Amino acid sequence: MTNNEPQTDLSVTVKAARAQVEAIYRAESRRVFATLVRLVGNFDVAEEALHDAFHAALEQWPRDGMPANPRAWLVSTGRFKAIDGIRRHARFEPLPEDFDDKLAAQTSEERDDESLEDDRLRLIFTCCHPALSPDAQVALTLREVCGLTTEEIAYAFLTPAPTLAQRIVRAKSKIRDAGIPYQVPALDDLPDRLDSVLRVIYLVFNEGYSASSGSTLTRHDLSAEAIRLGRLLTESLPEPEAQGLLALVLLHESRRAARSAANGDLILLDDQDRALWNRSQIAEGSVLVERAWLSGQFGLYTVQAAIAPNQTGEGDIKMRFMIIVKATKDSEVGVMPGEKLMAAMATFHEELAKAGVLLDASGLQASSKGWRIQYAADKRRIIDGPFAETKELIAGYTIIQVKSREEALQWTKRFPNPAGEGKDAEIEVRQFFELEDFAPGAAIERFREIDLSGAKEKT
């Protein structure tokens, strides 16, 4: 090969391989770590084995090429590195007699991707075990599940790094000494154990969404980790309340870009630029909260998330109101509105529609064509109209959906006089019940079981 011929740049190949290893480390390292913890039963040994496996990848993959299944290769390599390290350590501290049998039983199983995801779930429940203090649960989860460094966690919670490091060390020792099992809880124990996990995710998000201290109002990195944990939990264990929590953090996170000014000041909800809200997060959160709510097995996080869509202002809508037109003597005897009033009503409803707040509007026929049902003890009596009393009768209605009571009142003031100009009449405006008006487990669940399209109850 002459000097004029192009040479193969081996450094480019090596650089590309290293970039692939780094990308896989970012995407897969915590999955590999979770499996190694299961295999070797020790956080520190698993962490060392993880780094040894990636170090081996940096040496071998540029030379031999990337394996077909990088994650499985890393787990296998890390496992053997851990075994070698444990055997070396045995020169100074004898291993249990049954060590080889136990290790062989643990490592001989073929694990599929779903099993590896189960390992991540096991790791979350171990880090959030109720035997650990709340501070230790948060620190250990961020360190071992999310992969944040001790310094990053210490900075996030304004804790000296050595103090935070000792907290993590003590938590690991507690897990080892107390024999805390590395497993997903049994079904009977799941509600209490899941609550600990959800609380940790909620605390991490809250600290990121509204930092308790520090120079910034929010910490995006912590909020992102909480969302990542929430996704992992719902993907591996689709419990309704886990879905409700993920919905809650997504709906709040959707407003992040609009919550603070360039100088760092907090922007209140009514003053936020809603064009900056993340509509994809709002849509995802809304689907999750509906799914959790309809399950009928939700808790406080789901209730908060059910309220949150009204706060995110999807379409800038928060409340529903009915403008009620009271019946008059004319309407009760079948006198139809004049052409001028009909035109005014049409114009008003057209304005509502253009503003995007009109849901429905209609007039009602006179009570002479209706019925009343009177309840007396256990008996019902049907009475044909017309009815003598007109004060509480309704001649029509308009349903609007707006951001506030004040806006509803402003629209109601513009409602044309239903009796015509210069005549006495009366209209009324009332707010509909919203989801947050009902406590968990209230009768709203029965309403949700009604098939409104067919006006027939599901059986």
C-alpha positions as CSV (number, residue, x, y, z in Angstrom):
1,M,0.0,0.0,0.0
2,T,1.5,3.3,-1.1
3,N,1.3,6.5,0.8
4,N,-1.2,7.9,-1.7
5,E,-3.7,5.1,-1.0
6,P,-6.4,5.7,1.6
7,Q,-5.7,3.9,4.9
8,T,-8.4,2.3,7.1
9,D,-8.7,4.5,10.2
10,L,-8.8,1.9,13.0
11,S,-9.3,4.8,15.5
12,V,-12.7,5.6,13.8
13,T,-13.8,2.0,14.3
14,V,-12.7,1.9,17.9
15,K,-14.4,5.3,18.5
16,A,-17.7,4.1,17.0
17,A,-17.6,0.9,19.2
18,R,-16.9,3.0,22.3
19,A,-19.8,5.3,21.4
20,Q,-22.0,2.1,21.2
21,V,-20.8,0.9,24.6
22,E,-21.6,4.3,26.1
23,A,-25.1,4.3,24.6
24,I,-25.8,0.8,25.9
25,Y,-24.5,1.9,29.3
26,R,-26.9,4.7,29.5
27,A,-29.9,2.6,28.3
28,E,-29.2,-0.8,29.9
29,S,-26.8,-0.4,32.8
30,R,-29.5,-0.3,35.5
31,R,-31.3,-3.3,34.0
32,V,-28.0,-5.3,34.0
33,F,-27.3,-4.1,37.6
34,A,-30.7,-5.3,38.8
35,T,-30.1,-8.8,37.4
36,L,-26.6,-8.9,38.9
37,V,-28.0,-8.0,42.3
38,R,-30.3,-11.0,42.0
39,L,-27.5,-13.3,40.9
40,V,-24.9,-12.3,43.5
41,G,-27.2,-11.1,46.3
42,N,-25.0,-8.1,47.1
43,F,-25.3,-4.4,46.0
44,D,-21.6,-3.6,46.1
45,V,-20.5,-6.9,44.4
46,A,-23.1,-6.3,41.7
47,E,-21.9,-2.7,41.2
48,E,-18.3,-3.8,40.8
49,A,-19.3,-6.6,38.5
50,L,-21.3,-4.2,36.3
51,H,-18.3,-1.9,35.9
52,D,-16.0,-4.9,35.1
53,A,-18.4,-6.1,32.5
54,F,-18.5,-2.7,30.7
55,H,-14.8,-2.5,31.0
56,A,-14.5,-5.8,29.2
57,A,-17.0,-4.6,26.6
58,L,-14.8,-1.6,25.9
59,E,-11.8,-4.0,25.3
60,Q,-13.5,-6.8,23.4
61,W,-16.3,-5.2,21.3
62,P,-14.1,-2.9,19.2
63,R,-12.0,-6.0,18.4
64,D,-14.6,-8.8,18.1
65,G,-17.7,-6.8,17.2
66,M,-20.9,-6.2,19.2
67,P,-22.7,-9.4,20.4
68,A,-26.2,-10.1,19.1
69,N,-27.6,-9.6,22.6
70,P,-25.5,-7.0,24.4
71,R,-27.5,-7.0,27.6
72,A,-27.2,-10.8,28.0
73,W,-23.5,-10.6,27.2
74,L,-23.0,-8.0,29.9
75,V,-25.0,-10.0,32.5
76,S,-23.0,-13.2,31.7
77,T,-19.7,-11.4,31.8
78,G,-20.6,-9.5,35.0
79,R,-21.7,-12.8,36.6
80,F,-18.4,-14.5,35.9
81,K,-16.5,-11.4,37.0
82,A,-18.4,-11.4,40.3
83,I,-17.8,-15.1,40.8
84,D,-14.0,-14.6,40.3
85,G,-14.1,-11.7,42.7
86,I,-16.0,-13.7,45.3
87,R,-13.5,-16.6,45.0
88,R,-10.6,-14.3,45.4
89,H,-12.1,-12.8,48.5
90,A,-12.6,-16.4,49.8
91,R,-8.8,-16.6,50.3
92,F,-9.3,-14.3,53.3
93,E,-12.8,-15.2,54.4
94,P,-14.1,-18.7,53.8
95,L,-17.3,-19.1,51.7
96,P,-20.3,-21.1,52.9
97,E,-20.1,-24.8,52.0
98,D,-23.1,-24.7,49.8
99,F,-22.0,-21.5,48.0
100,D,-21.2,-23.3,44.7
101,D,-24.6,-25.1,44.6
102,K,-26.6,-21.9,45.4
103,L,-24.7,-19.9,42.8
104,A,-25.1,-22.5,40.2
105,A,-28.8,-22.7,40.8
106,Q,-29.2,-18.9,40.6
107,T,-27.1,-18.5,37.4
108,S,-28.2,-21.5,35.4
109,E,-31.6,-20.2,34.5
110,E,-32.3,-18.8,31.1
111,R,-33.8,-15.4,31.6
112,D,-35.9,-13.7,29.0
113,D,-36.5,-9.9,28.7
114,E,-39.7,-10.1,30.8
115,S,-37.7,-11.8,33.6
116,L,-35.1,-9.1,33.4
117,E,-37.8,-6.4,33.8
118,D,-39.0,-8.4,36.9
119,D,-35.4,-7.9,38.2
120,R,-35.9,-4.2,38.0
121,L,-39.2,-4.4,39.8
122,R,-37.5,-6.5,42.6
123,L,-34.8,-3.9,42.9
124,I,-37.4,-1.1,43.4
125,F,-39.3,-2.9,46.1
126,T,-36.0,-3.8,47.9
127,C,-34.8,-0.2,47.9
128,C,-38.2,1.0,49.1
129,H,-38.6,-1.7,51.8
130,P,-40.5,-0.3,54.9
131,A,-37.6,-1.5,57.2
132,L,-35.5,1.4,55.8
133,S,-36.0,5.0,56.8
134,P,-37.9,7.2,54.3
135,D,-34.7,9.2,53.6
136,A,-32.8,6.0,53.0
137,Q,-35.4,4.7,50.6
138,V,-35.2,7.8,48.5
139,A,-31.4,7.9,48.4
140,L,-31.1,4.2,47.7
141,T,-33.7,4.3,44.9
142,L,-32.0,7.2,43.2
143,R,-28.6,5.6,43.5
144,E,-29.3,2.0,42.6
145,V,-32.4,2.1,40.4
146,C,-31.9,5.4,38.7
147,G,-28.1,5.3,38.7
148,L,-27.6,8.9,40.0
149,T,-24.2,9.4,41.6
150,T,-23.9,10.1,45.3
151,E,-22.8,13.6,44.5
152,E,-25.9,14.2,42.3
153,I,-28.3,13.0,45.0
154,A,-26.5,15.0,47.6
155,Y,-26.7,18.2,45.5
156,A,-30.4,17.6,44.8
157,F,-31.3,17.5,48.5
158,L,-28.6,19.9,49.7
159,T,-27.0,17.2,51.8
160,P,-23.3,16.8,52.3
161,A,-22.0,14.1,50.0
162,P,-20.3,12.1,52.8
163,T,-23.6,12.2,54.8
164,L,-25.5,10.9,51.9
165,A,-22.9,8.2,51.2
166,Q,-23.2,7.0,54.7
167,R,-27.0,6.9,54.5
168,I,-26.7,4.6,51.4
169,V,-24.1,2.4,53.1
170,R,-26.3,2.0,56.2
171,A,-29.3,1.1,54.0
172,K,-27.3,-1.6,52.1
173,S,-26.1,-3.0,55.5
174,K,-29.7,-3.0,56.8
175,I,-30.8,-5.0,53.7
176,R,-28.0,-7.5,54.2
177,D,-28.1,-7.9,57.9
178,A,-31.9,-8.0,58.1
179,G,-32.1,-10.5,55.3
180,I,-34.5,-8.3,53.3
181,P,-35.6,-10.5,50.4
182,Y,-34.9,-9.4,46.9
183,Q,-38.4,-10.0,45.5
184,V,-41.7,-8.5,44.5
185,P,-44.0,-8.8,47.5
186,A,-46.7,-11.5,47.7
187,L,-50.2,-10.4,46.6
188,D,-51.4,-10.0,50.3
189,D,-48.5,-7.7,51.1
190,L,-48.5,-5.8,47.8
191,P,-50.8,-2.8,48.8
192,D,-48.7,-1.8,51.8
193,R,-45.4,-2.4,49.9
194,L,-46.6,-0.6,46.8
195,D,-47.6,2.4,48.9
196,S,-43.9,2.8,50.0
197,V,-42.7,2.7,46.4
198,L,-45.3,5.2,45.3
199,R,-44.5,7.5,48.1
200,V,-40.8,7.5,47.2
201,I,-41.6,8.3,43.6
202,Y,-44.0,11.1,44.7
203,L,-41.3,12.6,47.1
204,V,-38.7,12.6,44.3
205,F,-41.1,14.3,41.9
206,N,-42.2,16.9,44.4
207,E,-38.6,17.8,45.2
208,G,-38.0,18.2,41.5
209,Y,-41.2,20.1,40.7
210,S,-41.0,22.5,43.6
211,A,-37.5,22.4,45.2
212,S,-37.6,22.8,49.0
213,S,-34.3,24.7,48.9
214,G,-31.6,25.8,46.6
215,S,-31.1,28.5,44.0
216,T,-33.7,27.2,41.5
217,L,-37.4,26.7,42.0
218,T,-37.5,23.3,40.2
219,R,-35.1,20.4,39.5
220,H,-35.9,18.9,36.1
221,D,-33.5,16.0,36.6
222,L,-35.4,14.8,39.7
223,S,-38.8,15.2,38.1
224,A,-37.6,13.2,35.0
225,E,-36.3,10.4,37.3
226,A,-39.6,10.2,39.1
227,I,-41.5,10.0,35.7
228,R,-39.0,7.3,34.6
229,L,-39.6,5.3,37.8
230,G,-43.4,5.7,37.4
231,R,-43.2,4.4,33.8
232,L,-41.1,1.4,34.9
233,L,-43.5,0.6,37.7
234,T,-46.6,0.8,35.5
235,E,-45.0,-1.2,32.7
236,S,-43.9,-4.0,35.1
237,L,-46.9,-3.8,37.5
238,P,-49.9,-2.1,36.0
239,E,-51.7,-1.5,39.3
240,P,-54.4,1.3,39.1
241,E,-52.8,3.5,41.8
242,A,-49.4,3.3,40.1
243,Q,-51.1,4.5,36.9
244,G,-52.8,7.2,38.9
245,L,-49.5,8.4,40.2
246,L,-47.8,8.4,36.8
247,A,-50.8,10.4,35.5
248,L,-50.5,12.9,38.3
249,V,-46.8,13.6,37.8
250,L,-47.2,13.8,34.0
251,L,-50.1,16.3,34.2
252,H,-48.1,18.5,36.6
253,E,-44.9,18.1,34.6
254,S,-46.8,19.2,31.4
255,R,-46.7,22.8,32.7
256,R,-43.0,23.0,33.6
257,A,-42.0,25.1,30.6
258,A,-44.6,27.8,31.5
259,R,-44.1,27.8,35.3
260,S,-41.0,30.1,35.6
261,A,-39.9,33.3,34.0
262,A,-36.4,34.0,32.6
263,N,-35.3,35.5,35.9
264,G,-36.4,32.4,37.7
265,D,-39.6,33.8,39.3
266,L,-42.6,31.5,39.6
267,I,-45.5,32.2,37.1
268,L,-49.0,31.6,38.6
269,L,-51.3,29.3,36.7
270,D,-53.6,32.0,35.4
271,D,-50.7,33.9,34.0
272,Q,-48.9,31.0,32.3
273,D,-48.5,30.8,28.5
274,R,-50.5,27.7,27.8
275,A,-49.0,27.3,24.4
276,L,-45.9,26.1,26.3
277,W,-47.8,23.3,28.0
278,N,-46.8,19.8,26.9
279,R,-49.9,18.5,25.2
280,S,-48.5,14.9,24.7
281,Q,-48.0,14.6,28.5
282,I,-51.5,16.0,29.1
283,A,-53.0,13.4,26.7
284,E,-51.0,10.5,28.2
285,G,-51.8,11.5,31.8
286,S,-55.5,11.9,31.0
287,V,-55.7,8.4,29.5
288,L,-53.9,6.9,32.5
289,V,-56.1,8.6,35.1
290,E,-59.3,7.5,33.3
291,R,-58.0,4.0,33.2
292,A,-57.2,4.0,36.9
293,W,-60.5,5.7,37.9
294,L,-62.6,3.2,36.0
295,S,-60.9,0.3,37.7
296,G,-62.6,1.3,41.0
297,Q,-59.4,0.4,42.9
298,F,-57.7,3.7,43.2
299,G,-56.4,5.9,46.0
300,L,-55.3,9.5,46.7
301,Y,-52.9,9.8,43.8
302,T,-55.6,8.9,41.3
303,V,-58.0,11.4,42.9
304,Q,-55.4,14.2,42.7
305,A,-54.7,13.2,39.0
306,A,-58.4,13.3,38.3
307,I,-58.5,16.9,39.5
308,A,-55.3,17.8,37.7
309,P,-56.8,17.8,34.1
310,N,-59.0,20.7,35.1
311,Q,-55.9,22.5,36.3
312,T,-54.0,21.8,33.2
313,G,-56.7,23.6,31.2
314,E,-56.8,21.1,28.4
315,G,-58.5,23.5,25.9
316,D,-58.5,26.1,28.8
317,I,-61.6,24.4,30.2
318,K,-62.1,23.8,33.9
319,M,-65.8,24.0,34.9
320,R,-69.2,23.2,33.4
321,F,-72.3,25.5,34.0
322,M,-75.9,25.4,33.1
323,I,-77.7,28.6,32.3
324,I,-81.3,27.8,33.2
325,V,-84.2,29.7,31.6
326,K,-87.2,29.9,33.9
327,A,-90.6,29.3,32.4
328,T,-93.1,32.2,32.0
329,K,-96.8,32.3,31.6
330,D,-96.5,32.8,27.9
331,S,-94.1,29.9,27.4
332,E,-96.4,27.7,29.6
333,V,-99.4,28.2,27.3
334,G,-97.3,27.5,24.2
335,V,-96.5,31.1,23.0
336,M,-93.3,30.8,20.9
337,P,-90.6,33.5,21.1
338,G,-90.8,36.3,18.6
339,E,-88.4,36.5,15.6
340,K,-86.3,39.2,17.2
341,L,-85.7,37.1,20.4
342,M,-84.9,34.0,18.3
343,A,-82.4,36.0,16.3
344,A,-80.8,37.3,19.5
345,M,-80.6,33.8,21.0
346,A,-79.0,32.5,17.8
347,T,-76.4,35.2,17.9
348,F,-75.6,34.6,21.5
349,H,-75.1,30.8,21.0
350,E,-73.1,31.5,17.9
351,E,-70.7,33.6,20.0
352,L,-70.5,30.8,22.6
353,A,-69.7,28.3,19.9
354,K,-66.9,30.6,18.4
355,A,-65.4,31.0,21.9
356,G,-65.3,27.2,22.2
357,V,-67.4,27.1,25.4
358,L,-70.8,25.9,24.2
359,L,-71.6,22.3,25.0
360,D,-75.4,22.2,24.5
361,A,-78.5,24.3,24.3
362,S,-82.2,23.6,23.8
363,G,-85.6,24.8,24.6
364,L,-88.2,22.7,26.4
365,Q,-91.9,22.3,25.4
366,A,-94.6,23.6,27.7
367,S,-95.4,21.6,30.8
368,S,-98.8,20.8,29.3
369,K,-96.9,18.2,27.3
370,G,-94.9,16.8,30.2
371,W,-95.5,14.8,33.4
372,R,-94.7,15.0,37.0
373,I,-93.7,12.1,39.2
374,Q,-94.8,12.5,42.8
375,Y,-93.2,10.3,45.4
376,A,-95.2,9.4,48.5
377,A,-93.5,6.9,50.7
378,D,-92.9,3.9,48.5
379,K,-95.5,4.9,45.9
380,R,-95.1,7.0,42.8
381,R,-97.9,9.0,41.2
382,I,-97.8,10.3,37.6
383,I,-99.5,13.7,37.0
384,D,-100.2,15.1,33.6
385,G,-99.4,18.7,32.8
386,P,-100.1,21.6,32.7
387,F,-99.0,22.6,36.1
388,A,-100.2,25.7,37.9
389,E,-96.9,26.7,39.4
390,T,-94.5,28.2,36.9
391,K,-91.8,29.7,39.2
392,E,-89.6,26.6,39.2
393,L,-90.4,25.3,35.7
394,I,-87.7,25.4,33.1
395,A,-88.3,26.6,29.6
396,G,-84.8,26.0,28.2
397,Y,-81.1,25.7,29.0
398,T,-77.6,26.4,27.8
399,I,-74.6,24.4,29.0
400,I,-71.2,26.0,28.8
401,Q,-67.7,24.9,29.8
402,V,-65.3,27.7,31.0
403,K,-62.3,28.4,33.1
404,S,-63.9,30.0,36.1
405,R,-67.1,31.1,37.8
406,E,-66.3,34.7,36.9
407,E,-66.2,33.8,33.2
408,A,-69.5,31.9,33.5
409,L,-71.1,34.9,35.1
410,Q,-69.9,37.2,32.4
411,W,-71.4,35.0,29.7
412,T,-74.7,34.7,31.7
413,K,-75.0,38.5,31.8
414,R,-75.0,38.6,28.0
415,F,-77.8,36.1,27.8
416,P,-80.8,37.7,25.9
417,N,-83.9,38.4,28.0
418,P,-85.9,35.1,27.4
419,A,-89.2,37.0,27.7
420,G,-88.2,39.7,25.3
421,E,-87.0,43.3,25.8
422,G,-88.8,45.2,28.5
423,K,-90.5,42.2,30.0
424,D,-89.9,40.5,33.4
425,A,-88.0,37.2,33.2
426,E,-85.5,35.2,35.2
427,I,-82.6,33.0,34.4
428,E,-80.3,31.1,36.7
429,V,-76.8,29.6,36.4
430,R,-75.5,26.6,38.3
431,Q,-72.2,24.7,38.2
432,F,-72.3,21.0,37.5
433,F,-70.7,18.6,40.0
434,E,-67.1,17.8,39.0
435,L,-65.0,14.7,39.7
436,E,-63.3,16.3,42.6
437,D,-66.6,16.9,44.4
438,F,-66.8,13.2,45.1
439,A,-64.7,11.3,47.6
440,P,-63.1,8.0,46.6
441,G,-65.6,5.2,46.7
442,A,-68.6,7.6,46.5
443,A,-71.7,6.9,44.5
444,I,-70.0,8.4,41.4
445,E,-68.9,4.8,40.6
446,R,-72.5,3.9,40.1
447,F,-72.9,6.7,37.6
448,R,-69.9,5.5,35.7
449,E,-71.6,2.1,35.2
450,I,-74.5,3.7,33.3
451,D,-74.5,3.4,29.5
452,L,-75.6,6.9,28.7
453,S,-75.7,6.3,24.9
454,G,-78.5,3.8,25.5
455,A,-79.8,5.3,28.7
456,K,-79.7,1.8,30.1
457,E,-77.8,0.4,33.1
458,K,-75.2,-2.1,32.4
459,T,-75.7,-5.5,34.0
